[in-house]
Amino acid sequence: MKYVLAILLTIVVTCSLAGEVPNIVSKISSEALQKGLVLLNVIMQEDGGAEAYMVTKEQVSNIPEWDGKSNPPLEVAKALEIARAKVLKEAPGKKDLLSSVAFHLIYADGMKKRWYYKIDFQKYSPVERGYNPDNRTVYVLMSGTVVKPKLYNK
């Protein structure tokens, strides 16, 4: 319970810095708690909707433990291969550039040392800068599972 609240607190603080906390974030957090899901991230959309990335506790328990000191259970190259396949499936023929790869620790009751990748791709454009709706973020668990977002309307 304390770990889910830590993630909720992070979301609330992040949203608070940008203005008021959208009701949709509270709705998503409540739903995750009620269903026993682990909330990885919420991405707000320009139209007031949101993408929520949630996994079950069973999915978390299937992730191999990693201490962060040795090589990760899912090699970076394999995670990138999985993420690129997802991006190409969603938008065949797109020229996306890898812009970042990050490790994130999952906070779930009683489960420690479980991690996932957050992999960002941006649409190639020598002119456009900043937010682009064609940019893609892919969440890959260290088990090799891609986390699909749940979409919420405003």
C-alpha positions in Angstrom: 0.0 0.0 0.0 2.8 2.5 0.9 4.4 1.9 -2.5 1.3 2.7 -4.5 0.9 5.8 -2.5 4.5 6.8 -3.3 3.7 6.6 -7.0 0.5 8.5 -6.5 2.4 11.2 -4.6 4.9 11.5 -7.5 2.0 11.9 -10.0 0.3 14.5 -7.8 3.5 16.5 -7.2 4.3 16.4 -10.9 0.8 17.6 -11.9 0.7 20.2 -9.1 3.9 21.8 -10.5 2.1 22.2 -13.8 -1.2 23.5 -12.3 -4.1 21.8 -10.6 -4.2 18.0 -10.3 -6.6 16.7 -13.0 -9.6 14.7 -11.7 -8.6 12.0 -14.2 -5.4 11.3 -12.3 -7.4 10.7 -9.1 -9.8 8.5 -11.1 -6.9 6.4 -12.5 -5.2 6.1 -9.1 -8.4 5.0 -7.4 -9.1 2.4 -10.1 -5.6 1.0 -9.8 -6.0 0.7 -6.0 -9.5 -0.9 -6.3 -8.4 -3.5 -8.8 -5.1 -4.2 -7.1 -3.0 -3.0 -10.0 0.4 -1.4 -9.9 0.4 2.0 -11.6 3.7 2.6 -13.5 2.9 6.0 -15.0 0.2 8.3 -16.2 0.7 10.5 -19.3 -1.6 13.4 -19.7 -2.8 14.2 -23.2 -3.3 17.7 -24.7 -7.1 17.1 -24.9 -7.3 16.4 -21.1 -7.4 12.7 -21.5 -4.7 10.3 -20.2 -2.8 7.2 -20.9 -2.3 5.0 -17.8 0.3 2.2 -17.7 -0.7 -0.4 -15.2 0.3 -4.0 -14.5 -1.0 -6.8 -12.3 0.9 -7.9 -9.2 1.2 -11.3 -11.0 3.0 -9.6 -13.9 5.3 -7.9 -11.4 6.0 -11.2 -9.6 7.0 -12.8 -13.0 9.8 -10.2 -13.5 13.2 -11.5 -12.5 14.8 -9.6 -9.6 17.7 -7.3 -10.5 20.0 -5.6 -8.0 21.0 -2.8 -10.4 24.6 -3.7 -10.1 25.0 -6.5 -12.7 23.6 -6.8 -16.2 19.8 -6.5 -16.3 17.8 -9.7 -16.8 16.5 -8.4 -20.1 19.4 -7.0 -22.1 19.1 -3.4 -23.4 19.4 -4.6 -27.0 16.6 -7.1 -26.6 14.4 -4.4 -24.9 15.1 -2.0 -27.8 14.2 -4.8 -30.3 10.9 -5.4 -28.5 10.1 -1.6 -28.3 11.0 -1.0 -32.0 8.7 -3.9 -33.1 5.8 -2.3 -31.1 6.5 1.1 -32.7 6.7 -0.3 -36.2 3.5 -2.3 -35.6 1.6 0.9 -34.6 3.1 3.0 -37.4 4.6 1.0 -40.2 7.3 2.8 -42.2 7.8 5.6 -39.7 11.3 6.9 -39.2 11.6 7.1 -35.4 14.7 7.9 -33.6 15.6 6.5 -30.2 15.7 9.4 -27.8 16.1 7.8 -24.4 16.2 4.5 -22.5 15.7 4.5 -18.7 15.4 1.9 -16.0 12.6 2.4 -13.5 12.0 0.5 -10.3 8.5 -0.9 -9.7 7.0 -0.1 -6.3 4.7 -3.0 -5.3 3.8 -4.5 -1.9 6.4 -7.1 -0.9 8.1 -7.2 -4.3 11.5 -5.7 -4.4 14.1 -5.3 -7.1 11.6 -5.5 -10.0 12.4 -3.1 -12.9 11.1 -2.0 -16.3 12.4 0.0 -19.2 10.9 3.3 -20.4 12.0 3.7 -24.0 11.2 6.9 -25.9 11.2 7.4 -29.6 10.7 10.7 -31.4 9.5 11.4 -34.8 12.4 12.5 -37.0 12.0 16.1 -38.1 14.8 18.6 -38.5 12.3 21.5 -38.1 9.8 20.4 -35.4 10.8 20.6 -31.7 9.1 19.8 -28.5 5.8 17.8 -28.1 4.9 15.8 -31.2 1.8 13.5 -31.1 3.8 11.0 -33.2 6.4 10.5 -30.5 6.2 7.1 -28.8 7.0 5.8 -25.3 7.2 2.1 -24.8 7.2 0.4 -21.4 8.9 -3.0 -21.4 9.0 -5.1 -18.2 12.3 -7.0 -17.5 10.3 -10.1 -18.3 10.0 -8.9 -22.0 6.3 -7.9 -21.7 5.2 -4.7 -23.3 2.8 -2.7 -21.1 -0.2 -1.5 -23.1 -1.7 1.8 -22.1 -5.3 2.1 -21.0 -6.8 5.2 -22.5 -9.0 7.6 -20.5 -11.1 10.3 -22.1 -11.4 13.7 -20.5 
